[in-house]
């Protein structure tokens, strides 16, 4: 039996403690994005992962040096920052196109379909770049 989504007459979002009436599209985008953010935050917390944004500068570029300079309270944090620095070096051994795809996928959270649309390429080309980059990173880390 298929479930049908109930369509309301009015949609509201809470903004600074006030209910604001919006269109259905705005409502769905607002709460859809909010759910995704909560999911990602919970996932990071559950796995003890630092968000990628902690490694980026104001322009959104990876900057592990800033992350490494922040105060480290535990040995794990120091190790994590060293791993980020090594990842940063490894990423910069990749060709620009492959590095860009990984950045868009893993740091900006874009989908393969969205990247393909932005780049004007087929999804298979984006998948190939992703897979090629991951293989190169595996080889890099096997050597160290």
N, CA, C and O atoms as a GROMACS GRO file, in nm:
protein
  576
    1UNK      N    1   0.084  -0.117   0.000
    1UNK     CA    2   0.000   0.000   0.000
    1UNK      C    3   0.090   0.124   0.000
    1UNK      O    4   0.176   0.137   0.086
    2UNK      N    5   0.070   0.212  -0.091
    2UNK     CA    6   0.152   0.332  -0.102
    2UNK      C    7   0.105   0.437  -0.003
    2UNK      O    8  -0.015   0.455   0.020
    3UNK      N    9   0.201   0.506   0.055
    3UNK     CA   10   0.168   0.614   0.148
    3UNK      C   11   0.159   0.743   0.070
    3UNK      O   12   0.242   0.770  -0.017
    4UNK      N   13   0.060   0.821   0.101
    4UNK     CA   14   0.045   0.950   0.035
    4UNK      C   15   0.081   1.060   0.132
    4UNK      O   16   0.040   1.060   0.248
    5UNK      N   17   0.159   1.152   0.084
    5UNK     CA   18   0.201   1.264   0.166
    5UNK      C   19   0.086   1.363   0.177
    5UNK      O   20   0.030   1.408   0.076
    6UNK      N   21   0.052   1.397   0.298
    6UNK     CA   22  -0.056   1.492   0.320
    6UNK      C   23  -0.008   1.631   0.279
    6UNK      O   24   0.099   1.676   0.319
    7UNK      N   25  -0.087   1.697   0.200
    7UNK     CA   26  -0.054   1.832   0.157
    7UNK      C   27  -0.130   1.930   0.245
    7UNK      O   28  -0.252   1.925   0.254
    8UNK      N   29  -0.057   2.018   0.307
    8UNK     CA   30  -0.118   2.118   0.395
    8UNK      C   31  -0.153   2.243   0.317
    8UNK      O   32  -0.108   2.264   0.204
    9UNK      N   33  -0.233   2.326   0.380
    9UNK     CA   34  -0.266   2.455   0.320
    9UNK      C   35  -0.158   2.558   0.347
    9UNK      O   36  -0.129   2.644   0.263
   10UNK      N   37  -0.098   2.549   0.467
   10UNK     CA   38   0.004   2.647   0.506
   10UNK      C   39   0.126   2.576   0.563
   10UNK      O   40   0.114   2.471   0.626
   11UNK      N   41   0.242   2.634   0.539
   11UNK     CA   42   0.368   2.580   0.589
   11UNK      C   43   0.441   2.689   0.667
   11UNK      O   44   0.443   2.805   0.626
   12UNK      N   45   0.501   2.649   0.780
   12UNK     CA   46   0.571   2.744   0.865
   12UNK      C   47   0.709   2.689   0.900
   12UNK      O   48   0.728   2.568   0.914
   13UNK      N   49   0.805   2.782   0.915
   13UNK     CA   50   0.936   2.745   0.968
   13UNK      C   51   0.961   2.833   1.091
   13UNK      O   52   0.909   2.944   1.100
   14UNK      N   53   1.039   2.781   1.183
   14UNK     CA   54   1.077   2.858   1.301
   14UNK      C   55   1.207   2.929   1.273
   14UNK      O   56   1.307   2.866   1.239
   15UNK      N   57   1.206   3.060   1.286
   15UNK     CA   58   1.326   3.140   1.264
   15UNK      C   59   1.337   3.240   1.377
   15UNK      O   60   1.252   3.328   1.392
   16UNK      N   61   1.442   3.226   1.456
   16UNK     CA   62   1.463   3.314   1.572
   16UNK      C   63   1.342   3.317   1.664
   16UNK      O   64   1.304   3.422   1.715
   17UNK      N   65   1.282   3.201   1.685
   17UNK     CA   66   1.168   3.190   1.776
   17UNK      C   67   1.036   3.237   1.718
   17UNK      O   68   0.936   3.240   1.789
   18UNK      N   69   1.034   3.273   1.592
   18UNK     CA   70   0.910   3.319   1.528
   18UNK      C   71   0.869   3.221   1.420
   18UNK      O   72   0.952   3.169   1.346
   19UNK      N   73   0.738   3.195   1.412
   19UNK     CA   74   0.686   3.112   1.304
   19UNK      C   75   0.662   3.202   1.183
   19UNK      O   76   0.594   3.304   1.191
   20UNK      N   77   0.721   3.160   1.071
   20UNK     CA   78   0.708   3.237   0.948
   20UNK      C   79   0.643   3.149   0.844
   20UNK      O   80   0.686   3.036   0.821
   21UNK      N   81   0.540   3.200   0.779
   21UNK     CA   82   0.471   3.124   0.675
   21UNK      C   83   0.555   3.127   0.547
   21UNK      O   84   0.603   3.233   0.505
   22UNK      N   85   0.572   3.008   0.487
   22UNK     CA   86   0.652   2.996   0.365
   22UNK      C   87   0.581   2.903   0.268
   22UNK      O   88   0.481   2.840   0.302
   23UNK      N   89   0.634   2.895   0.147
   23UNK     CA   90   0.579   2.803   0.048
   23UNK      C   91   0.619   2.660   0.084
   23UNK      O   92   0.708   2.638   0.166
   24UNK      N   93   0.554   2.565   0.023
   24UNK     CA   94   0.586   2.425   0.048
   24UNK      C   95   0.730   2.394   0.010
   24UNK      O   96   0.799   2.321   0.081
   25UNK      N   97   0.777   2.450  -0.104
   25UNK     CA   98   0.912   2.426  -0.150
   25UNK      C   99   1.016   2.475  -0.050
   25UNK      O  100   1.114   2.406  -0.022
   26UNK      N  101   0.994   2.594   0.004
   26UNK     CA  102   1.086   2.650   0.103
   26UNK      C  103   1.083   2.564   0.229
   26UNK      O  104   1.188   2.536   0.287
   27UNK      N  105   0.965   2.523   0.273
   27UNK     CA  106   0.950   2.439   0.391
   27UNK      C  107   1.028   2.309   0.376
   27UNK      O  108   1.104   2.270   0.465
   28UNK      N  109   1.010   2.242   0.262
   28UNK     CA  110   1.079   2.114   0.240
   28UNK      C  111   1.230   2.132   0.231
   28UNK      O  112   1.305   2.050   0.283
   29UNK      N  113   1.275   2.239   0.165
   29UNK     CA  114   1.418   2.264   0.156
   29UNK      C  115   1.476   2.296   0.294
   29UNK      O  116   1.584   2.249   0.329
   30UNK      N  117   1.404   2.375   0.372
   30UNK     CA  118   1.451   2.414   0.505
   30UNK      C  119   1.466   2.292   0.596
   30UNK      O  120   1.573   2.271   0.654
   31UNK      N  121   1.363   2.213   0.607
   31UNK     CA  122   1.368   2.100   0.698
   31UNK      C  123   1.448   1.983   0.640
   31UNK      O  124   1.505   1.904   0.716
   32UNK      N  125   1.455   1.970   0.509
   32UNK     CA  126   1.538   1.867   0.448
   32UNK      C  127   1.684   1.893   0.477
   32UNK      O  128   1.758   1.800   0.513
   33UNK      N  129   1.727   2.017   0.462
   33UNK     CA  130   1.866   2.054   0.492
   33UNK      C  131   1.898   2.040   0.638
   33UNK      O  132   2.007   1.997   0.675
   34UNK      N  133   1.803   2.076   0.723
   34UNK     CA  134   1.823   2.066   0.867
   34UNK      C  135   1.840   1.920   0.910
   34UNK      O  136   1.923   1.890   0.995
   35UNK      N  137   1.760   1.830   0.851
   35UNK     CA  138   1.772   1.688   0.883
   35UNK      C  139   1.907   1.633   0.840
   35UNK      O  140   1.968   1.554   0.911
   36UNK      N  141   1.953   1.677   0.721
   36UNK     CA  142   2.083   1.630   0.672
   36UNK      C  143   2.195   1.677   0.764
   36UNK      O  144   2.286   1.600   0.795
   37UNK      N  145   2.188   1.802   0.808
   37UNK     CA  146   2.291   1.854   0.898
   37UNK      C  147   2.292   1.776   1.029
   37UNK      O  148   2.399   1.740   1.079
   38UNK      N  149   2.173   1.749   1.086
   38UNK     CA  150   2.166   1.672   1.211
   38UNK      C  151   2.224   1.533   1.192
   38UNK      O  152   2.298   1.484   1.276
   39UNK      N  153   2.190   1.469   1.080
   39UNK     CA  154   2.240   1.336   1.051
   39UNK      C  155   2.392   1.336   1.044
   39UNK      O  156   2.458   1.251   1.104
   40UNK      N  157   2.449   1.432   0.973
   40UNK     CA  158   2.594   1.440   0.958
   40UNK      C  159   2.663   1.467   1.092
   40UNK      O  160   2.767   1.409   1.121
   41UNK      N  161   2.605   1.556   1.172
   41UNK     CA  162   2.662   1.586   1.303
   41UNK      C  163   2.658   1.463   1.393
   41UNK      O  164   2.755   1.434   1.464
   42UNK      N  165   2.546   1.389   1.391
   42UNK     CA  166   2.535   1.268   1.472
   42UNK      C  167   2.636   1.163   1.426
   42UNK      O  168   2.699   1.096   1.508
   43UNK      N  169   2.651   1.151   1.297
   43UNK     CA  170   2.745   1.054   1.242
   43UNK      C  171   2.889   1.087   1.284
   43UNK      O  172   2.965   1.000   1.324
   44UNK      N  173   2.924   1.215   1.274
   44UNK     CA  174   3.058   1.257   1.315
   44UNK      C  175   3.080   1.228   1.463
   44UNK      O  176   3.185   1.177   1.501
   45UNK      N  177   2.982   1.261   1.545
   45UNK     CA  178   2.994   1.239   1.689
   45UNK      C  179   3.007   1.091   1.720
   45UNK      O  180   3.090   1.051   1.802
   46UNK      N  181   2.925   1.008   1.655
   46UNK     CA  182   2.926   0.864   1.681
   46UNK      C  183   3.060   0.800   1.645
   46UNK      O  184   3.105   0.707   1.712
   47UNK      N  185   3.124   0.849   1.539
   47UNK     CA  186   3.248   0.789   1.494
   47UNK      C  187   3.372   0.867   1.538
   47UNK      O  188   3.484   0.833   1.500
   48UNK      N  189   3.351   0.972   1.616
   48UNK     CA  190   3.465   1.050   1.665
   48UNK      C  191   3.541   1.118   1.554
   48UNK      O  192   3.664   1.129   1.560
   49UNK      N  193   3.470   1.164   1.453
   49UNK     CA  194   3.533   1.226   1.336
   49UNK      C  195   3.522   1.377   1.349
   49UNK      O  196   3.417   1.431   1.383
   50UNK      N  197   3.633   1.444   1.320
   50UNK     CA  198   3.629   1.589   1.316
   50UNK      C  199   3.566   1.631   1.184
   50UNK      O  200   3.594   1.569   1.081
   51UNK      N  201   3.484   1.734   1.182
   51UNK     CA  202   3.425   1.778   1.056
   51UNK      C  203   3.533   1.833   0.963
   51UNK      O  204   3.631   1.892   1.008
   52UNK      N  205   3.513   1.813   0.834
   52UNK     CA  206   3.609   1.861   0.735
   52UNK      C  207   3.624   2.012   0.743
   52UNK      O  208   3.730   2.066   0.711
   53UNK      N  209   3.519   2.082   0.784
   53UNK     CA  210   3.525   2.227   0.792
   53UNK      C  211   3.632   2.275   0.891
   53UNK      O  212   3.677   2.389   0.882
   54UNK      N  213   3.672   2.188   0.984
   54UNK     CA  214   3.777   2.229   1.078
   54UNK      C  215   3.913   2.238   1.010
   54UNK      O  216   4.008   2.292   1.067
   55UNK      N  217   3.922   2.187   0.888
   55UNK     CA  218   4.049   2.190   0.815
   55UNK      C  219   4.051   2.294   0.704
   55UNK      O  220   4.149   2.302   0.630
   56UNK      N  221   3.946   2.372   0.690
   56UNK     CA  222   3.940   2.466   0.580
   56UNK      C  223   3.959   2.608   0.628
   56UNK      O  224   3.925   2.643   0.741
   57UNK      N  225   4.013   2.691   0.538
   57UNK     CA  226   4.029   2.831   0.572
   57UNK      C  227   3.904   2.906   0.526
   57UNK      O  228   3.804   2.844   0.488
   58UNK      N  229   3.908   3.038   0.530
   58UNK     CA  230   3.791   3.120   0.496
   58UNK      C  231   3.743   3.097   0.353
   58UNK      O  232   3.625   3.115   0.324
   59UNK      N  233   3.834   3.057   0.263
   59UNK     CA  234   3.797   3.034   0.123
   59UNK      C  235   3.751   2.892   0.098
   59UNK      O  236   3.720   2.857  -0.015
   60UNK      N  237   3.745   2.810   0.202
   60UNK     CA  238   3.703   2.671   0.186
   60UNK      C  239   3.814   2.579   0.141
   60UNK      O  240   3.790   2.464   0.108
   61UNK      N  241   3.938   2.629   0.140
   61UNK     CA  242   4.053   2.548   0.100
   61UNK      C  243   4.105   2.471   0.220
   61UNK      O  244   4.097   2.519   0.333
   62UNK      N  245   4.158   2.354   0.196
   62UNK     CA  246   4.214   2.274   0.304
   62UNK      C  247   4.334   2.345   0.364
   62UNK      O  248   4.422   2.392   0.291
   63UNK      N  249   4.339   2.354   0.495
   63UNK     CA  250   4.450   2.418   0.562
   63UNK      C  251   4.482   2.345   0.692
   63UNK      O  252   4.442   2.391   0.800
   64UNK      N  253   4.553   2.232   0.684
   64UNK     CA  254   4.580   2.154   0.804
   64UNK      C  255   4.674   2.224   0.902
   64UNK      O  256   4.677   2.190   1.020
   65UNK      N  257   4.750   2.322   0.853
   65UNK     CA  258   4.841   2.391   0.944
   65UNK      C  259   4.764   2.469   1.049
   65UNK      O  260   4.803   2.470   1.166
   66UNK      N  261   4.654   2.534   1.009
   66UNK     CA  262   4.572   2.604   1.107
   66UNK      C  263   4.512   2.507   1.206
   66UNK      O  264   4.508   2.534   1.326
   67UNK      N  265   4.466   2.392   1.156
   67UNK     CA  266   4.408   2.292   1.244
   67UNK      C  267   4.513   2.239   1.340
   67UNK      O  268   4.484   2.217   1.458
   68UNK      N  269   4.635   2.217   1.292
   68UNK     CA  270   4.741   2.163   1.377
   68UNK      C  271   4.786   2.264   1.482
   68UNK      O  272   4.834   2.225   1.588
   69UNK      N  273   4.772   2.395   1.454
   69UNK     CA  274   4.816   2.497   1.548
   69UNK      C  275   4.717   2.519   1.661
   69UNK      O  276   4.754   2.577   1.764
   70UNK      N  277   4.592   2.475   1.645
   70UNK     CA  278   4.496   2.494   1.753
   70UNK      C  279   4.536   2.405   1.870
   70UNK      O  280   4.607   2.306   1.853
   71UNK      N  281   4.490   2.441   1.987
   71UNK     CA  282   4.533   2.367   2.106
   71UNK      C  283   4.488   2.223   2.101
   71UNK      O  284   4.373   2.193   2.066
   72UNK      N  285   4.580   2.133   2.136
   72UNK     CA  286   4.549   1.991   2.138
   72UNK      C  287   4.542   1.947   2.283
   72UNK      O  288   4.640   1.959   2.357
   73UNK      N  289   4.427   1.897   2.324
   73UNK     CA  290   4.408   1.859   2.463
   73UNK      C  291   4.444   1.714   2.490
   73UNK      O  292   4.477   1.677   2.603
   74UNK      N  293   4.439   1.632   2.388
   74UNK     CA  294   4.467   1.491   2.410
   74UNK      C  295   4.562   1.439   2.304
   74UNK      O  296   4.582   1.500   2.199
   75UNK      N  297   4.619   1.325   2.334
   75UNK     CA  298   4.709   1.260   2.239
   75UNK      C  299   4.635   1.223   2.111
   75UNK      O  300   4.690   1.230   2.001
   76UNK      N  301   4.509   1.182   2.126
   76UNK     CA  302   4.428   1.146   2.009
   76UNK      C  303   4.411   1.264   1.915
   76UNK      O  304   4.418   1.248   1.793
   77UNK      N  305   4.388   1.382   1.970
   77UNK     CA  306   4.372   1.501   1.886
   77UNK      C  307   4.500   1.530   1.808
   77UNK      O  308   4.495   1.568   1.691
   78UNK      N  309   4.615   1.513   1.874
   78UNK     CA  310   4.743   1.536   1.808
   78UNK      C  311   4.760   1.436   1.693
   78UNK      O  312   4.798   1.474   1.582
   79UNK      N  313   4.731   1.309   1.721
   79UNK     CA  314   4.741   1.206   1.618
   79UNK      C  315   4.646   1.236   1.502
   79UNK      O  316   4.682   1.221   1.385
   80UNK      N  317   4.525   1.278   1.536
   80UNK     CA  318   4.426   1.310   1.432
   80UNK      C  319   4.476   1.423   1.343
   80UNK      O  320   4.460   1.418   1.221
   81UNK      N  321   4.536   1.523   1.402
   81UNK     CA  322   4.586   1.637   1.325
   81UNK      C  323   4.705   1.597   1.238
   81UNK      O  324   4.721   1.647   1.126
   82UNK      N  325   4.788   1.507   1.288
   82UNK     CA  326   4.899   1.456   1.207
   82UNK      C  327   4.846   1.377   1.088
   82UNK      O  328   4.899   1.386   0.977
   83UNK      N  329   4.740   1.299   1.112
   83UNK     CA  330   4.679   1.224   1.002
   83UNK      C  331   4.618   1.318   0.898
   83UNK      O  332   4.629   1.294   0.778
   84UNK      N  333   4.555   1.426   0.945
   84UNK     CA  334   4.501   1.525   0.852
   84UNK      C  335   4.612   1.589   0.769
   84UNK      O  336   4.596   1.611   0.649
   85UNK      N  337   4.723   1.620   0.834
   85UNK     CA  338   4.835   1.680   0.762
   85UNK      C  339   4.887   1.584   0.654
   85UNK      O  340   4.919   1.626   0.543
   86UNK      N  341   4.895   1.455   0.688
   86UNK     CA  342   4.941   1.354   0.591
   86UNK      C  343   4.840   1.341   0.477
   86UNK      O  344   4.878   1.328   0.361
   87UNK      N  345   4.712   1.344   0.511
   87UNK     CA  346   4.607   1.338   0.408
   87UNK      C  347   4.617   1.459   0.316
   87UNK      O  348   4.603   1.446   0.194
   88UNK      N  349   4.642   1.574   0.372
   88UNK     CA  350   4.658   1.697   0.293
   88UNK      C  351   4.773   1.681   0.192
   88UNK      O  352   4.759   1.717   0.075
   89UNK      N  353   4.885   1.627   0.239
   89UNK     CA  354   4.999   1.604   0.148
   89UNK      C  355   4.962   1.504   0.040
   89UNK      O  356   4.996   1.522  -0.077
   90UNK      N  357   4.892   1.398   0.079
   90UNK     CA  358   4.852   1.295  -0.017
   90UNK      C  359   4.757   1.352  -0.122
   90UNK      O  360   4.770   1.323  -0.241
   91UNK      N  361   4.662   1.433  -0.078
   91UNK     CA  362   4.567   1.493  -0.172
   91UNK      C  363   4.638   1.581  -0.274
   91UNK      O  364   4.596   1.589  -0.390
   92UNK      N  365   4.744   1.646  -0.232
   92UNK     CA  366   4.815   1.734  -0.325
   92UNK      C  367   4.911   1.661  -0.419
   92UNK      O  368   4.979   1.724  -0.499
   93UNK      N  369   4.916   1.528  -0.408
   93UNK     CA  370   4.990   1.450  -0.508
   93UNK      C  371   4.898   1.414  -0.626
   93UNK      O  372   4.945   1.368  -0.730
   94UNK      N  373   4.768   1.436  -0.608
   94UNK     CA  374   4.670   1.400  -0.712
   94UNK      C  375   4.661   1.510  -0.817
   94UNK      O  376   4.688   1.627  -0.790
   95UNK      N  377   4.621   1.471  -0.939
   95UNK     CA  378   4.592   1.574  -1.040
   95UNK      C  379   4.477   1.663  -0.992
   95UNK      O  380   4.390   1.618  -0.917
   96UNK      N  381   4.477   1.786  -1.034
   96UNK     CA  382   4.379   1.886  -0.990
   96UNK      C  383   4.234   1.837  -1.009
   96UNK      O  384   4.152   1.854  -0.919
   97UNK      N  385   4.204   1.777  -1.124
   97UNK     CA  386   4.066   1.734  -1.150
   97UNK      C  387   4.021   1.627  -1.052
   97UNK      O  388   3.906   1.630  -1.006
   98UNK      N  389   4.108   1.533  -1.018
   98UNK     CA  390   4.073   1.428  -0.923
   98UNK      C  391   4.061   1.485  -0.782
   98UNK      O  392   3.970   1.449  -0.707
   99UNK      N  393   4.153   1.573  -0.746
   99UNK     CA  394   4.149   1.636  -0.613
   99UNK      C  395   4.021   1.717  -0.597
   99UNK      O  396   3.960   1.717  -0.490
  100UNK      N  397   3.982   1.787  -0.702
  100UNK     CA  398   3.860   1.868  -0.697
  100UNK      C  399   3.737   1.780  -0.675
  100UNK      O  400   3.649   1.815  -0.595
  101UNK      N  401   3.729   1.666  -0.743
  101UNK     CA  402   3.615   1.576  -0.726
  101UNK      C  403   3.609   1.526  -0.582
  101UNK      O  404   3.501   1.524  -0.523
  102UNK      N  405   3.722   1.486  -0.525
  102UNK     CA  406   3.722   1.438  -0.386
  102UNK      C  407   3.680   1.549  -0.290
  102UNK      O  408   3.605   1.526  -0.195
  103UNK      N  409   3.729   1.669  -0.315
  103UNK     CA  410   3.692   1.782  -0.229
  103UNK      C  411   3.542   1.808  -0.236
  103UNK      O  412   3.477   1.828  -0.134
  104UNK      N  413   3.487   1.806  -0.357
  104UNK     CA  414   3.344   1.829  -0.372
  104UNK      C  415   3.261   1.719  -0.307
  104UNK      O  416   3.158   1.746  -0.245
  105UNK      N  417   3.305   1.595  -0.321
  105UNK     CA  418   3.231   1.482  -0.264
  105UNK      C  419   3.240   1.478  -0.112
  105UNK      O  420   3.138   1.470  -0.043
  106UNK      N  421   3.361   1.484  -0.058
  106UNK     CA  422   3.382   1.456   0.082
  106UNK      C  423   3.388   1.578   0.172
  106UNK      O  424   3.361   1.568   0.291
  107UNK      N  425   3.424   1.693   0.118
  107UNK     CA  426   3.435   1.812   0.201
  107UNK      C  427   3.317   1.907   0.181
  107UNK      O  428   3.276   1.976   0.274
  108UNK      N  429   3.265   1.911   0.059
  108UNK     CA  430   3.149   1.997   0.034
  108UNK      C  431   3.017   1.921   0.039
  108UNK      O  432   2.911   1.982   0.046
  109UNK      N  433   3.024   1.788   0.036
  109UNK     CA  434   2.904   1.707   0.046
  109UNK      C  435   2.818   1.702  -0.079
  109UNK      O  436   2.699   1.672  -0.071
  110UNK      N  437   2.877   1.732  -0.194
  110UNK     CA  438   2.800   1.728  -0.318
  110UNK      C  439   2.784   1.584  -0.366
  110UNK      O  440   2.865   1.497  -0.332
  111UNK      N  441   2.680   1.558  -0.443
  111UNK     CA  442   2.659   1.425  -0.500
  111UNK      C  443   2.731   1.415  -0.634
  111UNK      O  444   2.771   1.515  -0.693
  112UNK      N  445   2.748   1.292  -0.678
  112UNK     CA  446   2.810   1.269  -0.809
  112UNK      C  447   2.728   1.336  -0.918
  112UNK      O  448   2.783   1.397  -1.010
  113UNK      N  449   2.597   1.325  -0.907
  113UNK     CA  450   2.508   1.386  -1.007
  113UNK      C  451   2.527   1.539  -1.011
  113UNK      O  452   2.532   1.598  -1.119
  114UNK      N  453   2.537   1.601  -0.894
  114UNK     CA  454   2.552   1.747  -0.889
  114UNK      C  455   2.688   1.790  -0.944
  114UNK      O  456   2.697   1.890  -1.015
  115UNK      N  457   2.793   1.716  -0.911
  115UNK     CA  458   2.926   1.750  -0.962
  115UNK      C  459   2.927   1.737  -1.114
  115UNK      O  460   2.982   1.822  -1.184
  116UNK      N  461   2.867   1.629  -1.165
  116UNK     CA  462   2.861   1.609  -1.310
  116UNK      C  463   2.789   1.726  -1.376
  116UNK      O  464   2.830   1.774  -1.482
  117UNK      N  465   2.682   1.770  -1.314
  117UNK     CA  466   2.607   1.884  -1.368
  117UNK      C  467   2.692   2.010  -1.368
  117UNK      O  468   2.694   2.084  -1.467
  118UNK      N  469   2.762   2.036  -1.258
  118UNK     CA  470   2.848   2.155  -1.248
  118UNK      C  471   2.963   2.153  -1.347
  118UNK      O  472   2.998   2.255  -1.406
  119UNK      N  473   3.022   2.034  -1.366
  119UNK     CA  474   3.138   2.020  -1.454
  119UNK      C  475   3.099   2.002  -1.601
  119UNK      O  476   3.183   2.013  -1.690
  120UNK      N  477   2.971   1.973  -1.625
  120UNK     CA  478   2.926   1.948  -1.762
  120UNK      C  479   2.975   1.814  -1.815
  120UNK      O  480   3.003   1.801  -1.934
  121UNK      N  481   2.985   1.714  -1.726
  121UNK     CA  482   3.034   1.582  -1.763
  121UNK      C  483   2.931   1.476  -1.729
  121UNK      O  484   2.833   1.502  -1.659
  122UNK      N  485   2.955   1.354  -1.781
  122UNK     CA  486   2.871   1.241  -1.743
  122UNK      C  487   2.906   1.198  -1.601
  122UNK      O  488   3.017   1.220  -1.554
  123UNK      N  489   2.809   1.138  -1.534
  123UNK     CA  490   2.833   1.087  -1.400
  123UNK      C  491   2.944   0.981  -1.400
  123UNK      O  492   3.020   0.970  -1.304
  124UNK      N  493   2.952   0.904  -1.509
  124UNK     CA  494   3.055   0.800  -1.516
  124UNK      C  495   3.195   0.861  -1.514
  124UNK      O  496   3.288   0.802  -1.460
  125UNK      N  497   3.211   0.979  -1.573
  125UNK     CA  498   3.341   1.047  -1.571
  125UNK      C  499   3.378   1.090  -1.430
  125UNK      O  500   3.494   1.081  -1.389
  126UNK      N  501   3.280   1.136  -1.356
  126UNK     CA  502   3.305   1.178  -1.218
  126UNK      C  503   3.339   1.055  -1.133
  126UNK      O  504   3.430   1.060  -1.051
  127UNK      N  505   3.266   0.946  -1.153
  127UNK     CA  506   3.296   0.822  -1.079
  127UNK      C  507   3.438   0.773  -1.111
  127UNK      O  508   3.510   0.727  -1.023
  128UNK      N  509   3.477   0.783  -1.239
  128UNK     CA  510   3.610   0.739  -1.279
  128UNK      C  511   3.716   0.824  -1.208
  128UNK      O  512   3.815   0.770  -1.158
  129UNK      N  513   3.696   0.955  -1.205
  129UNK     CA  514   3.791   1.043  -1.136
  129UNK      C  515   3.799   1.009  -0.987
  129UNK      O  516   3.908   1.002  -0.930
  130UNK      N  517   3.682   0.987  -0.925
  130UNK     CA  518   3.680   0.951  -0.784
  130UNK      C  519   3.755   0.821  -0.759
  130UNK      O  520   3.840   0.813  -0.670
  131UNK      N  521   3.723   0.719  -0.838
  131UNK     CA  522   3.785   0.588  -0.820
  131UNK      C  523   3.936   0.594  -0.845
  131UNK      O  524   4.013   0.532  -0.772
  132UNK      N  525   3.976   0.666  -0.946
  132UNK     CA  526   4.118   0.680  -0.977
  132UNK      C  527   4.191   0.750  -0.862
  132UNK      O  528   4.300   0.708  -0.823
  133UNK      N  529   4.132   0.854  -0.810
  133UNK     CA  530   4.193   0.928  -0.700
  133UNK      C  531   4.206   0.839  -0.576
  133UNK      O  532   4.309   0.841  -0.509
  134UNK      N  533   4.102   0.763  -0.545
  134UNK     CA  534   4.106   0.676  -0.427
  134UNK      C  535   4.213   0.569  -0.442
  134UNK      O  536   4.283   0.537  -0.345
  135UNK      N  537   4.227   0.512  -0.562
  135UNK     CA  538   4.332   0.413  -0.586
  135UNK      C  539   4.470   0.473  -0.563
  135UNK      O  540   4.557   0.411  -0.502
  136UNK      N  541   4.490   0.595  -0.612
  136UNK     CA  542   4.619   0.662  -0.594
  136UNK      C  543   4.646   0.692  -0.448
  136UNK      O  544   4.760   0.680  -0.402
  137UNK      N  545   4.542   0.731  -0.374
  137UNK     CA  546   4.560   0.757  -0.231
  137UNK      C  547   4.594   0.629  -0.155
  137UNK      O  548   4.676   0.630  -0.064
  138UNK      N  549   4.531   0.518  -0.194
  138UNK     CA  550   4.563   0.390  -0.130
  138UNK      C  551   4.708   0.355  -0.152
  138UNK      O  552   4.777   0.314  -0.058
  139UNK      N  553   4.757   0.372  -0.274
  139UNK     CA  554   4.898   0.343  -0.304
  139UNK      C  555   4.989   0.435  -0.223
  139UNK      O  556   5.092   0.391  -0.171
  140UNK      N  557   4.952   0.561  -0.213
  140UNK     CA  558   5.031   0.657  -0.136
  140UNK      C  559   5.045   0.611   0.009
  140UNK      O  560   5.155   0.611   0.064
  141UNK      N  561   4.934   0.573   0.070
  141UNK     CA  562   4.937   0.535   0.211
  141UNK      C  563   4.996   0.396   0.234
  141UNK      O  564   5.040   0.367   0.346
  142UNK      N  565   4.999   0.312   0.133
  142UNK     CA  566   5.066   0.183   0.146
  142UNK      C  567   5.218   0.201   0.154
  142UNK      O  568   5.287   0.121   0.216
  143UNK      N  569   5.268   0.308   0.091
  143UNK     CA  570   5.412   0.333   0.089
  143UNK      C  571   5.464   0.388   0.222
  143UNK      O  572   5.581   0.369   0.256
  144UNK      N  573   5.378   0.454   0.297
  144UNK     CA  574   5.428   0.514   0.423
  144UNK      C  575   5.407   0.424   0.542
  144UNK      O  576   5.444   0.461   0.654
   0.00000   0.00000   0.00000
